[in-house]
Amino acid sequence: MQLAESGGGSAQAGGSLRLSCAASGYTESTISSCMGWFRQAPGKGREGVAVIDNDGTTYYADSVKGRFTISQDNIKNTLYLQMNSLKPDDTAMYYCAAEIGLYDCYTGSWVAVPSDIGYWGRGTQVTVSS
């Protein structure tokens, strides 16, 4: 499976950006698991931002609730992350991920980036200035 992110860039605080993740090579494991977005700021560890399960239920990290929206277009095989009310703390490399276990999605442990996530994209940079 391959994942390719796009849509990163620079924005001012309070602005918006929309990230896209084009996916190809779905497997049965992919369909019966979650997909999501993670980020890694300079000098910090990777953290979960938002995930969506195979029924379309969404889960968010507390830091982005009410500001970010994850969605997917199953026809286009694309995952999105709409980011509104951006803050300088949102500055990071954003990664798309696939085959996140359903148990991790349901329990919230996805936020801590489980070690058994199946696939990662290469990332897209988001920079928010104050």
C-alpha positions as CSV (number, residue, x, y, z in Angstrom):
1,M,0.0,0.0,0.0
2,Q,1.2,3.5,-0.8
3,L,0.2,6.8,0.8
4,A,1.0,10.3,-0.6
5,E,0.2,13.4,1.4
6,S,-0.3,16.9,-0.1
7,G,-1.7,20.3,0.8
8,G,0.8,21.4,3.4
9,G,2.3,24.8,3.4
10,S,2.4,28.0,5.4
11,A,-0.5,29.8,7.1
12,Q,-1.0,32.6,9.7
13,A,-2.5,31.9,13.0
14,G,-6.3,31.7,12.7
15,G,-6.0,30.5,9.1
16,S,-6.9,27.2,7.5
17,L,-5.2,24.4,5.5
18,R,-6.5,21.2,4.0
19,L,-4.3,18.1,3.8
20,S,-5.0,15.3,1.4
21,C,-3.7,11.7,1.5
22,A,-4.1,9.6,-1.7
23,A,-4.1,5.9,-1.0
24,S,-3.5,3.0,-3.3
25,G,-3.2,-0.7,-2.9
26,Y,-5.9,-1.4,-0.4
27,T,-6.0,-4.8,1.3
28,E,-8.6,-6.5,3.4
29,S,-6.5,-5.5,6.5
30,T,-6.7,-1.8,5.3
31,I,-10.5,-1.9,4.9
32,S,-11.1,-3.4,8.4
33,S,-8.9,-0.9,10.2
34,C,-8.5,2.8,10.8
35,M,-6.7,5.5,8.9
36,G,-5.5,8.7,10.4
37,W,-3.2,11.7,10.6
38,F,-0.2,12.1,12.9
39,R,2.3,14.9,13.3
40,Q,5.8,15.5,14.6
41,A,7.0,18.9,15.6
42,P,10.7,19.8,15.6
43,G,12.4,18.2,18.7
44,K,9.3,16.3,19.7
45,G,7.9,12.9,19.3
46,R,5.2,11.9,16.9
47,E,1.7,12.2,18.1
48,G,-1.8,11.3,16.9
49,V,-4.0,14.1,15.5
50,A,-7.2,12.3,14.2
51,V,-8.3,8.9,13.0
52,I,-11.4,7.5,11.3
53,D,-12.6,4.0,11.5
54,N,-14.1,1.7,8.9
55,D,-17.6,2.9,9.8
56,G,-16.7,6.5,9.4
57,T,-16.6,7.3,13.1
58,T,-14.0,9.9,13.9
59,Y,-11.7,10.4,16.9
60,Y,-9.6,13.5,17.7
61,A,-6.7,14.5,20.0
62,D,-7.8,17.0,22.6
63,S,-5.5,19.6,21.2
64,V,-7.3,19.7,17.9
65,K,-11.0,19.0,18.8
66,G,-13.3,21.6,17.4
67,R,-10.7,22.9,15.0
68,F,-9.7,19.9,12.8
69,T,-11.9,17.6,10.8
70,I,-10.9,14.2,9.3
71,S,-12.9,12.8,6.5
72,Q,-12.5,10.3,3.6
73,D,-13.7,9.9,0.1
74,N,-14.0,6.2,-0.6
75,I,-14.5,6.7,-4.3
76,K,-11.3,8.8,-4.7
77,N,-9.5,6.7,-2.0
78,T,-8.4,9.9,-0.4
79,L,-8.2,10.9,3.3
80,Y,-8.5,14.5,4.3
81,L,-7.7,16.7,7.2
82,Q,-9.4,20.1,7.3
83,M,-7.5,22.4,9.7
84,N,-9.1,25.6,10.9
85,S,-8.2,28.1,13.5
86,L,-4.6,27.1,13.2
87,K,-2.1,27.9,16.0
88,P,1.7,28.2,15.9
89,D,1.7,25.0,18.0
90,D,0.2,23.1,15.0
91,T,3.5,23.6,13.2
92,A,4.8,20.1,12.4
93,M,5.3,17.5,9.7
94,Y,2.0,15.8,9.2
95,Y,1.9,12.1,8.2
96,C,-0.9,10.0,6.9
97,A,-1.2,6.4,8.2
98,A,-3.2,3.3,7.4
99,E,-3.9,0.0,9.1
100,I,-4.3,1.4,12.5
101,G,-5.9,-1.3,14.7
102,L,-9.5,-0.8,15.5
103,Y,-8.8,-1.6,19.2
104,D,-6.4,1.4,19.2
105,C,-9.0,3.6,17.6
106,Y,-11.7,2.6,20.1
107,T,-9.6,2.9,23.2
108,G,-7.8,6.1,22.3
109,S,-4.3,4.5,22.4
110,W,-3.8,5.7,18.8
111,V,-2.8,9.1,20.1
112,A,0.4,7.6,21.4
113,V,1.3,6.2,18.0
114,P,1.1,2.4,18.3
115,S,4.2,0.6,17.0
116,D,2.2,-1.7,14.8
117,I,0.7,0.8,12.4
118,G,0.9,-0.7,9.0
119,Y,1.7,2.1,6.5
120,W,3.0,5.7,6.6
121,G,3.2,8.4,4.1
122,R,6.3,10.6,3.7
123,G,4.7,13.6,5.3
124,T,3.8,17.2,4.4
125,Q,5.1,20.2,6.3
126,V,2.6,22.6,8.0
127,T,4.0,25.9,9.3
128,V,1.8,28.4,11.2
129,S,3.1,31.8,12.0
130,S,1.8,34.1,14.7
